[in-house]
């Protein structure tokens, strides 16, 4: 989780700096380095972040030695604005903000969803303890920003000084909080994300900061959400396309609707059962949703096409259905049983996605065959009786 300073005071300081600098330029001040830096920052401010950096202060200091006397007052004003803004931008040297981060870390661990949390406050407290007594009583954040800066300066004197930049940027405007999860499950990570968002909304930081999520676990969530929503849209659009294909295949709106009945009932029952069991529409189910269409419609196509051929031969729907429940229906039933049983070994897998695939595909085959052999004959008979009664 990444925190970033979004204090609007920097915008006001930028406006004041631009105003004074442009006035000085109009009176003959030559400062190409600062002008180039300002132009570059305005073009890339979303990438480069703050304009008030240590490099700017150095350039202003150099300018004060080369500029004419008439511009010295303006340069002093620019130095004062830049220095004040530079200090204010270092929000992660603030004891109040670091203590707020400690409260967030403690609350996160108390939820039981996170095994361990590391952040900049841990470095500051550890160094502060070692600088004083080495006892737990000094494992605290210093009371001033200068005290925090001194602890970090001491840390940079260690044999691994660059480790500090793993938790905070060099301008102290961004800081990282490293969460070590107790589980790699995406749903578990989603619970942590929701809990943190709710906590920050109810307990805002003492400084205007924003937070963003990063890391492999959160990338998996974002990727899965995009894939799942895309698959769901594809499933709905494919349903319409399959219906149109059935109408064209059978050249009949009636048989097109009948062909969609096993598909509709299978999808409704399978996804309803998944929801009733409390399982989320996750990645394996999203990927397998496309297979639902092909597997569920397959038996209906064979059944209806064979019934139409037998009805033409026997001149009777009832006789056609009797013939249908001889060899053709046995073939459909045996095919469904063989394929469904073929997927059941996946239920013994230690991996949850494999278990989902096995249960999902076996259920699709069994239900689609059952609905085809039970619902379609009933629907055909009922349709035929309605037509006879109307005539």
N, C-alpha and C positions, 0 to 999 in steps of 0.2 A: 504494500500500500504506500503510495507516494503523496506527500503533503507539499503544497506549493503556496507561496505567499501571493495573495491577490489584493493587496492593500491599494486602494485607489489614491492614496496620498502620493504615490510615485508618479501618477499622471499629472497631478497639479504641479509637482516639482519639475516635471519635464516641460510643462507649458511655461513656467516661470523662467526656466533655463533658456528655452528657445527665444523668449521675448528679449531677455537681456543680451543674449548672444547676437541676435539679429540687429539690435540697436547698436551694439559695438561694431559689428561688421559695416553698418551704414556710415560709421564715422572713421572707417579706414583700418579696423583691426584685421590683421592677416593671421588666420589660424586654420590652415588647410587640413591638418591632421584631425582636429576636432570637427571640422565641417564634414570631412569624409566619414568619420565615425558616426556622426549624427545622421547623415544620409543613408549609410548602410543600416543603421539601427531602424530607421523609419521604414526601410524596405523589407527588413527581415525581423521585425520586432517579435513576431510570433515564435521565431526560432531562437533568436539570441537572448531573449528575456530582457532584463533591465539594462538601461543605458548607463546608469551610474555605477561604474566599476572602479577598481583600483587603477586600471590603466588610464581611465579618464582623469583621475586625480593627478597622476604623474604628468600627463600631458598639460593640464592646467598649471601645474607647478612650473614646468619648463616654459610655458607661455609667459608666466609672470616675469621671467628674467629677460625675455627678448622683446616684450611689448613696450610701447611707448608709455610715458607717464600718464597721458590723458586716458589710457585704457586700464590703468591699474585698479581703479575702483570697481569697474565692471568685472574684471577678472576675479577680484576678491569676492564679489557677490556670487559669481559662478562657482568658485571654490566652496563657498559656504553652502550653497544649495546642493552641490554634488556631494559634499562630505556628509551633510545631514541626511540626504536621501540614501547614501551608501550605508550609513549606520542603521537607518530605519529598515532597510531591505534585509538586513541580517536578522530576520525574525526568529530563526532557530538558535539564536544566542539568548533569547528571552527566557528567564527562569519560569515565568508564568506559563508560557507555552509548553516548555519541557515538562513541567509538573502536570499539565493537562494531558500530555501524551502518556505519562506514567499512569494516570488514572484510567485512561483508555486501555493500556496494556493489562493492568490488573483486572479490569472488568472483563476483558476478553478471555483471560485465563480462567476466571471464575465461571464462565459459561460452560466450560468443559469441551467446547468445540475446537479449541486451539491448545496444542501441547506446550508451545513456547513462543514468546514474542521478544524480539530484539530490536533495539532502536538507538538513536543518538542519546537519549537520557541515560541508558545503561553505561555508555562510555563515560559520560560526564560524571555520573555518580561514582563509578569505579575509580576513576582518576582522583576525584575529590577525596575519597576515602583513603587512598594510598598517600596522598599529599599530607594528610593530617595524622590520624592515629592508626589507621589500618583496621579500626573497629567498625562494627555495623552502625554505630551512632552517627558516623560521618558519611554513610552511604546515602547522601542527599544531593539535591541540586543546589549550587551556590546561590546566594540571595541576590546577586547582581549579574548583569550581562558581562561585565568585565571579569567577574569570577568565573563564569562559564567559558569565556574566551581564554582565560589563563589555563584552565584544565585541558582544553583542546590543544593549546600550544604545547603543554607538557606531553600530551599524548603523541604529538607529532615529533617529539624528540626521541621516541622509542625506536626500536629496530624495525617496526612495520608501520611507518607513518601514513602510507597511502591507504591503509585500511579504513581510515576515517572517511574517505570520499566514497566508500561503499554505502554510507548512511546519510551523508549530507553533501550538497554541492559546495564548491569552493566559495561561492558568494553567499552561502547560508540562506538561500531562498527556497530550496527544496530539501526535503528530508525523507528518508525511507524508513518504514516500519516493516520488519521482516516477520511474517507469521509462518510458523511451522505447524502444519495441520496434523491432526490425529488420524485423518483418513484422506485418501485421494479421490473419494467419490465427489462427483460434480455437484450433487444435491447438498452434500455436506458443505462444500465451499459456498454454494448459493446461500445457505443459512447464515454463514459467517458474514457474507457481503451484506445481506439484508439487516443483520443485527448491528453491524458497524454503521451503516447508513442511518438506521433509526437512532442509534446512540448519539451520533454527531448532531443529528437534527434536534434532539432533546437536550444535549449538552454541548452547545457551540463552543468552539475554541476562543480563547481570550483575544486572539489576533485573527484578522480576516484571512483565512486560508481555505484552499479547496483540497479535496482528496480524490485521487484516482487509483484504480486497481491495476496491478501488473502481475506478471508471473505466469508460469505454465498452467496452473490450476484455473486462473481467471481466463486465460486465453482459450482453454478448453470449453469454458462456459459460453464465452462469446461465440466461438466457432459452432458449438452445438446448438445454441439458440438460432443462429443464422441457418444452419442446416435443417433443423427441425421445422422452422417456419417455412422454409423453402420447400421441404418435402410435403408438408401439409397442404400448401398451395398446389403443388404438383398433383397430389392425390385427388384433390377436388376437381381440378381441370381435367385430369385423366379420366375421371369418372364420367364427365360429360362427353369426352371424346370416344370412350368405349361405347357409350350408349348410342352415339351417332353411327359408329361402326357396326353395331349390332343391327340397327335399322337398315343400313345399307346392305349388310350381309344377307339378312333374311328377306329384304325387300318388303318389310312389313313392320308397321308401328307396333302391332300387337305382339309379335314375336320379339321385337326389340325390347319391349317393356318386360316380357316374361324372362328374357335372357338376363336381365339386370336384377331379377329378384334374388337369386342365390348370392350374387355379389353384394347386394344391399344388406341382406340379412346377415351374411358372414361378417362384413365390416362392422355392422352395428353391434352384433353380439360379441365379437372379439374385442373391439375397442371399449365397449361397455364393460366387459368383464375385467379388462385391464384397469379401467378407472375405478370399478367397484373394489378391486383388490388393493387400490391405493398406489399403483405403480404409475410413475410419470411417463409422459410421451417422450422417451429419451431417444438417443441416437440409433440403437439397434432397431427399435420399433419404427422409427422414421424411415430408415433405409428399407426395411422389410415391407413397408406400406405399399410400395410399388409392386412387390410380388403378390400382394393380396389381390390386386386387380386381375392379373393373368391367371393365377391358380383358381380363383373363385369362378371366373367366367368360363373356364375351359370345359368343365363338366356340363354346364348349361348348354353350351354350343353343341356338344355331341348329342345330348339328350334331345334337344328340340329339333335338330336336323334329322335325327333318326325317326322321331315321332312323325314329322312331316312326310318323310318318305313312306313310312308304314301306313299312314292315314290315306295317302294316295293309292297305295296298293289294296288296302282292305275296304276303302270307302267308308270307314267308321272310326271315330276317335277312340271309342271304348275297346274295339278290337286292336287298334294300333297300340294302345297302352298295355293291353294284355301281352301282345307280342314284345313290347318294349321291356316288360319285366321278366323276360326270359333271359336270353343270352346278353343283350346290350346292357341291361341294368347290373347284371352280375359282373360284367367287365368293368363298369364304372366303380362299383363297390369294391371290387378286388384291387383295382388301381389305387383308389383312395386309401385303403387299408395298408397296402404295401408301402406307399410313400409316407403315410403318417407314422407307421412303425419305424421306417427308416430314419426318421428324425428324432425318435425318442432317446437314442443313446446320448444325444447332446444334453439331456437332462441330468446326466451323471457328471457333467463337466464341473470342475472347480471354478470356472470363470462364469460370472453372471451373464455377460452378453451371449455366451454360447447357450446357456440355459434358456434365455429369452428367445433365441432363434429356434431352438428345438421345440419349445412349447408353442410358439407363435405359428410356425409352419405346420406342425402336426395338427393343431386346432383348425387351421385354415382348411387343410385337406379333409378332415373329418366333417366339419360343419358344412362346407360347400357341397360335398357329396350327399350328406344327409338332407340338406335343404333342396338340392336338385331332385332327389328321388322321392321326396315327400311333398314339397310345396308345389313344384311344377306340375305334376299330374293333377293335384287338387285345383290349381289355378286354371289349367286347361279344361278340366271337366266343368268347373263353375262357369267359365267363359262360354263354353259350348252350350250349356243349359240356358244361359241368359240370351244367347243368340237365337236358340230355338223358341224361347218364350216370346221374344219380340216379333218373330216371324209368324 
